[in-house]
Amino acid sequence: MQHIITPVCLVLCLALLVTGFALLAIDAPQVDMRLHRARLSGDTTYRDMLEADLEKRIWMRRALIGGLFLAAVALGVAAFYGSSGTRP
């Protein structure tokens, strides 16, 4: 069973790294026209709601990218730790 788990961990590690770098290549969430309109009209309640939503989307993106890289590191370490055992 260990002969199967190590390559699967390495393949998943590579897939997570590719996904993480692909998300880094995509631009972060930007300010949209609704927020600009709320700023110009002076609607502070709507503006605050849209700014909080933007901050949440930015934070969630950072957390997702960080989680992908942490999971890739964990799978890579697990794969190399599992492959260093003695073979019969």
OpenMM code with the backbone's topology and positions (N, CA, C; nanometers):
from openmm import Vec3, app, unit

residues = "MET GLN HIS ILE ILE THR PRO VAL CYS LEU VAL LEU CYS LEU ALA LEU LEU VAL THR GLY PHE ALA LEU LEU ALA ILE ASP ALA PRO GLN VAL ASP MET ARG LEU HIS ARG ALA ARG LEU SER GLY ASP THR THR TYR ARG ASP MET LEU GLU ALA ASP LEU GLU LYS ARG ILE TRP MET ARG ARG ALA LEU ILE GLY GLY LEU PHE LEU ALA ALA VAL ALA LEU GLY VAL ALA ALA PHE TYR GLY SER SER GLY THR ARG PRO".split()
positions = [
    Vec3(0.0810, -0.1193, 0.0000),
    Vec3(0.0000, 0.0000, 0.0000),
    Vec3(0.0857, 0.1263, 0.0000),
    Vec3(0.2005, 0.1202, 0.0671),
    Vec3(0.2883, 0.2364, 0.0740),
    Vec3(0.3452, 0.2698, -0.0636),
    Vec3(0.3557, 0.1706, -0.1505),
    Vec3(0.4081, 0.1956, -0.2851),
    Vec3(0.3122, 0.2825, -0.3664),
    Vec3(0.1857, 0.2840, -0.3300),
    Vec3(0.0859, 0.3621, -0.4034),
    Vec3(0.0694, 0.5011, -0.3425),
    Vec3(0.0762, 0.5104, -0.2109),
    Vec3(0.0473, 0.6369, -0.1432),
    Vec3(0.1519, 0.7434, -0.1742),
    Vec3(0.2782, 0.7062, -0.1784),
    Vec3(0.3840, 0.8048, -0.2013),
    Vec3(0.3701, 0.8740, -0.3373),
    Vec3(0.3529, 0.8023, -0.4490),
    Vec3(0.3357, 0.8736, -0.5766),
    Vec3(0.2070, 0.9551, -0.5826),
    Vec3(0.1016, 0.9066, -0.5182),
    Vec3(-0.0237, 0.9822, -0.5177),
    Vec3(-0.0048, 1.1135, -0.4416),
    Vec3(0.0650, 1.1094, -0.3289),
    Vec3(0.0931, 1.2316, -0.2537),
    Vec3(0.1751, 1.3303, -0.3366),
    Vec3(0.2724, 1.2800, -0.4097),
    Vec3(0.3543, 1.3684, -0.4921),
    Vec3(0.2748, 1.4288, -0.6074),
    Vec3(0.1866, 1.3516, -0.6675),
    Vec3(0.1030, 1.4035, -0.7764),
    Vec3(0.0065, 1.5085, -0.7220),
    Vec3(-0.0535, 1.4815, -0.6070),
    Vec3(-0.1425, 1.5804, -0.5461),
    Vec3(-0.0667, 1.7066, -0.5058),
    Vec3(0.0545, 1.6898, -0.4576),
    Vec3(0.1388, 1.8043, -0.4230),
    Vec3(0.1648, 1.8902, -0.5464),
    Vec3(0.1982, 1.8285, -0.6562),
    Vec3(0.2219, 1.9016, -0.7804),
    Vec3(0.0949, 1.9713, -0.8285),
    Vec3(-0.0193, 1.9032, -0.8195),
    Vec3(-0.1457, 1.9644, -0.8606),
    Vec3(-0.1801, 2.0852, -0.7742),
    Vec3(-0.1558, 2.0756, -0.6443),
    Vec3(-0.1824, 2.1885, -0.5555),
    Vec3(-0.0900, 2.3061, -0.5859),
    Vec3(0.0357, 2.2777, -0.6153),
    Vec3(0.1289, 2.3857, -0.6503),
    Vec3(0.0887, 2.4551, -0.7796),
    Vec3(0.0498, 2.3773, -0.8790),
    Vec3(0.0064, 2.4365, -1.0062),
    Vec3(-0.1176, 2.5226, -0.9846),
    Vec3(-0.2121, 2.4741, -0.9047),
    Vec3(-0.3334, 2.5509, -0.8771),
    Vec3(-0.3007, 2.6785, -0.7999),
    Vec3(-0.2121, 2.6692, -0.7028),
    Vec3(-0.1738, 2.7873, -0.6261),
    Vec3(-0.1076, 2.8935, -0.7126),
    Vec3(-0.0157, 2.8519, -0.7987),
    Vec3(0.0495, 2.9490, -0.8863),
    Vec3(-0.0468, 3.0037, -0.9914),
    Vec3(-0.1439, 2.9231, -1.0346),
    Vec3(-0.2446, 2.9732, -1.1289),
    Vec3(-0.3305, 3.0804, -1.0632),
    Vec3(-0.3652, 3.0603, -0.9365),
    Vec3(-0.4426, 3.1625, -0.8660),
    Vec3(-0.3601, 3.2877, -0.8406),
    Vec3(-0.2306, 3.2725, -0.8200),
    Vec3(-0.1448, 3.3898, -0.8043),
    Vec3(-0.1350, 3.4703, -0.9337),
    Vec3(-0.1454, 3.4024, -1.0469),
    Vec3(-0.1349, 3.4704, -1.1758),
    Vec3(-0.2609, 3.5510, -1.2084),
    Vec3(-0.3725, 3.5151, -1.1452),
    Vec3(-0.4976, 3.5873, -1.1677),
    Vec3(-0.4994, 3.7089, -1.0758),
    Vec3(-0.5513, 3.8187, -1.1263),
    Vec3(-0.5566, 3.9415, -1.0473),
    Vec3(-0.6454, 3.9248, -0.9250),
    Vec3(-0.6127, 3.9988, -0.8220),
    Vec3(-0.6934, 3.9999, -0.6998),
    Vec3(-0.8268, 4.0700, -0.7277),
    Vec3(-0.9265, 4.0472, -0.6432),
    Vec3(-1.0546, 4.1167, -0.6626),
    Vec3(-1.0353, 4.2685, -0.6630),
    Vec3(-1.1002, 4.3332, -0.7566),
    Vec3(-1.0862, 4.4777, -0.7740),
    Vec3(-1.2145, 4.5492, -0.7320),
    Vec3(-1.2028, 4.6786, -0.7150),
    Vec3(-1.3183, 4.7624, -0.6841),
    Vec3(-1.4071, 4.7664, -0.8076),
    Vec3(-1.5371, 4.7406, -0.7889),
    Vec3(-1.6272, 4.7408, -0.9038),
    Vec3(-1.7043, 4.8726, -0.9116),
    Vec3(-1.7862, 4.8864, -1.0121),
    Vec3(-1.8581, 5.0108, -1.0374),
    Vec3(-1.9602, 5.0415, -0.9294),
    Vec3(-2.0176, 4.9402, -0.8674),
    Vec3(-2.1157, 4.9650, -0.7610),
    Vec3(-2.0517, 5.0417, -0.6457),
    Vec3(-1.9287, 5.0052, -0.6111),
    Vec3(-1.8596, 5.0740, -0.5026),
    Vec3(-1.8253, 5.2177, -0.5428),
    Vec3(-1.7839, 5.2381, -0.6651),
    Vec3(-1.7553, 5.3738, -0.7111),
    Vec3(-1.8822, 5.4593, -0.7076),
    Vec3(-1.9952, 5.4009, -0.7526),
    Vec3(-2.1207, 5.4750, -0.7496),
    Vec3(-2.1627, 5.5088, -0.6068),
    Vec3(-2.1436, 5.4147, -0.5151),
    Vec3(-2.1800, 5.4401, -0.3752),
    Vec3(-2.0907, 5.5478, -0.3146),
    Vec3(-1.9643, 5.5500, -0.3524),
    Vec3(-1.8736, 5.6543, -0.3022),
    Vec3(-1.9139, 5.7918, -0.3563),
    Vec3(-1.9512, 5.7977, -0.4847),
    Vec3(-1.9882, 5.9257, -0.5442),
    Vec3(-2.1221, 5.9757, -0.4929),
    Vec3(-2.2148, 5.8851, -0.4690),
    Vec3(-2.3479, 5.9272, -0.4234),
    Vec3(-2.3503, 5.9605, -0.2752),
    Vec3(-2.2501, 5.9183, -0.2008),
    Vec3(-2.2454, 5.9480, -0.0588),
    Vec3(-2.3231, 5.8504, 0.0274),
    Vec3(-2.3618, 5.7374, -0.0287),
    Vec3(-2.4358, 5.6352, 0.0464),
    Vec3(-2.3372, 5.5560, 0.1321),
    Vec3(-2.3200, 5.5974, 0.2577),
    Vec3(-2.2165, 5.5384, 0.3422),
    Vec3(-2.2488, 5.3951, 0.3836),
    Vec3(-2.3752, 5.3648, 0.4050),
    Vec3(-2.4120, 5.2290, 0.4467),
    Vec3(-2.3811, 5.1284, 0.3361),
    Vec3(-2.4243, 5.1623, 0.2141),
    Vec3(-2.4006, 5.0735, 0.0999),
    Vec3(-2.2512, 5.0652, 0.0696),
    Vec3(-2.1804, 5.1800, 0.0803),
    Vec3(-2.0360, 5.1817, 0.0559),
    Vec3(-1.9619, 5.0948, 0.1568),
    Vec3(-1.9986, 5.1064, 0.2834),
    Vec3(-1.9340, 5.0242, 0.3863),
    Vec3(-1.9585, 4.8758, 0.3635),
    Vec3(-2.0800, 4.8407, 0.3206),
    Vec3(-2.1119, 4.7007, 0.2923),
    Vec3(-2.0288, 4.6474, 0.1753),
    Vec3(-2.0177, 4.7287, 0.0702),
    Vec3(-1.9392, 4.6860, -0.0465),
    Vec3(-1.7904, 4.6788, -0.0141),
    Vec3(-1.7396, 4.7716, 0.0660),
    Vec3(-1.5988, 4.7659, 0.1044),
    Vec3(-1.5705, 4.6453, 0.1928),
    Vec3(-1.6628, 4.6118, 0.2820),
    Vec3(-1.6461, 4.4923, 0.3654),
    Vec3(-1.6487, 4.3663, 0.2798),
    Vec3(-1.7358, 4.3649, 0.1789),
    Vec3(-1.7412, 4.2494, 0.0884),
    Vec3(-1.6116, 4.2358, 0.0097),
    Vec3(-1.5568, 4.3476, -0.0346),
    Vec3(-1.4299, 4.3448, -0.1079),
    Vec3(-1.3166, 4.2946, -0.0192),
    Vec3(-1.3103, 4.3433, 0.1041),
    Vec3(-1.2077, 4.2961, 0.1976),
    Vec3(-1.2231, 4.1470, 0.2255),
    Vec3(-1.3445, 4.1004, 0.2364),
    Vec3(-1.3687, 3.9576, 0.2604),
    Vec3(-1.3214, 3.8741, 0.1417),
    Vec3(-1.3523, 3.9209, 0.0206),
    Vec3(-1.3086, 3.8464, -0.0981),
    Vec3(-1.1569, 3.8432, -0.1100),
    Vec3(-1.0907, 3.9544, -0.0770),
    Vec3(-0.9440, 3.9582, -0.0806),
    Vec3(-0.8865, 3.8638, 0.0243),
    Vec3(-0.9423, 3.8659, 0.1459),
    Vec3(-0.8936, 3.7785, 0.2523),
    Vec3(-0.9155, 3.6314, 0.2179),
    Vec3(-1.0316, 3.5989, 0.1616),
    Vec3(-1.0600, 3.4600, 0.1249),
    Vec3(-0.9646, 3.4113, 0.0157),
    Vec3(-0.9303, 3.4978, -0.0770),
    Vec3(-0.8350, 3.4597, -0.1820),
    Vec3(-0.6982, 3.4313, -0.1233),
    Vec3(-0.6532, 3.5182, -0.0312),
    Vec3(-0.5234, 3.4969, 0.0338),
    Vec3(-0.5237, 3.3690, 0.1156),
    Vec3(-0.6331, 3.3432, 0.1854),
    Vec3(-0.6429, 3.2213, 0.2665),
    Vec3(-0.6426, 3.0972, 0.1772),
    Vec3(-0.7117, 3.1033, 0.0645),
    Vec3(-0.7144, 2.9896, -0.0277),
    Vec3(-0.5756, 2.9616, -0.0836),
    Vec3(-0.5054, 3.0646, -0.1265),
    Vec3(-0.3709, 3.0461, -0.1815),
    Vec3(-0.2762, 2.9936, -0.0741),
    Vec3(-0.2835, 3.0513, 0.0448),
    Vec3(-0.1996, 3.0029, 0.1542),
    Vec3(-0.2301, 2.8589, 0.1905),
    Vec3(-0.3578, 2.8239, 0.1937),
    Vec3(-0.3963, 2.6859, 0.2229),
    Vec3(-0.3485, 2.5880, 0.1176),
    Vec3(-0.3535, 2.6290, -0.0085),
    Vec3(-0.3045, 2.5420, -0.1156),
    Vec3(-0.1556, 2.5148, -0.1007),
    Vec3(-0.0782, 2.6188, -0.0724),
    Vec3(0.0659, 2.6000, -0.0577),
    Vec3(0.1001, 2.5206, 0.0685),
    Vec3(0.0279, 2.5449, 0.1767),
    Vec3(0.0522, 2.4668, 0.2984),
    Vec3(0.0174, 2.3195, 0.2787),
    Vec3(-0.0919, 2.2927, 0.2091),
    Vec3(-0.1288, 2.1541, 0.1821),
    Vec3(-0.0270, 2.0871, 0.0903),
    Vec3(0.0255, 2.1618, -0.0064),
    Vec3(0.1273, 2.1064, -0.0954),
    Vec3(0.2537, 2.0711, -0.0179),
    Vec3(0.2938, 2.1586, 0.0727),
    Vec3(0.4125, 2.1302, 0.1541),
    Vec3(0.3879, 2.0080, 0.2421),
    Vec3(0.2697, 2.0016, 0.3032),
    Vec3(0.2382, 1.8880, 0.3901),
    Vec3(0.2374, 1.7567, 0.3123),
    Vec3(0.1791, 1.7560, 0.1934),
    Vec3(0.1780, 1.6341, 0.1128),
    Vec3(0.3183, 1.5981, 0.0651),
    Vec3(0.3980, 1.6969, 0.0310),
    Vec3(0.5351, 1.6684, -0.0110),
    Vec3(0.6173, 1.6101, 0.1021),
    Vec3(0.6038, 1.6665, 0.2201),
    Vec3(0.6760, 1.6126, 0.3352),
    Vec3(0.6276, 1.4717, 0.3674),
    Vec3(0.4963, 1.4511, 0.3621),
    Vec3(0.4418, 1.3171, 0.3891),
    Vec3(0.4907, 1.2154, 0.2867),
    Vec3(0.4993, 1.2564, 0.1609),
    Vec3(0.5453, 1.1644, 0.0567),
    Vec3(0.6921, 1.1278, 0.0779),
    Vec3(0.7758, 1.2267, 0.1062),
    Vec3(0.9173, 1.1967, 0.1260),
    Vec3(0.9417, 1.1226, 0.2569),
    Vec3(0.8629, 1.1509, 0.3579),
    Vec3(0.8747, 1.0764, 0.4832),
    Vec3(0.8321, 0.9315, 0.4638),
    Vec3(0.7280, 0.9112, 0.3863),
    Vec3(0.6793, 0.7750, 0.3598),
    Vec3(0.7724, 0.6954, 0.2696),
    Vec3(0.8454, 0.7618, 0.1848),
    Vec3(0.9344, 0.6900, 0.0928),
    Vec3(1.0690, 0.6575, 0.1554),
    Vec3(1.1002, 0.7152, 0.2700),
    Vec3(1.2316, 0.6913, 0.3292),
    Vec3(1.2361, 0.5667, 0.4162),
    Vec3(1.1278, 0.4935, 0.4253),
    Vec3(1.1253, 0.3719, 0.5055),
    Vec3(1.2060, 0.2593, 0.4423),
    Vec3(1.2324, 0.1541, 0.5191),
    Vec3(1.3088, 0.0405, 0.4668),
    Vec3(1.2189, -0.0470, 0.3807),
    Vec3(1.2737, -0.0982, 0.2763),
    Vec3(1.2000, -0.1856, 0.1837),
    Vec3(1.2418, -0.3305, 0.2078),
    Vec3(1.1467, -0.4221, 0.2037),
    Vec3(1.1841, -0.5641, 0.2216),
    Vec3(1.2576, -0.6203, 0.1014),
] * unit.nanometer
topology = app.Topology()
chain = topology.addChain("A")
for resn in residues:
    res = topology.addResidue(resn, chain)
    for name in ("N", "CA", "C"):
        topology.addAtom(name, app.Element.getBySymbol(name[0]), res)
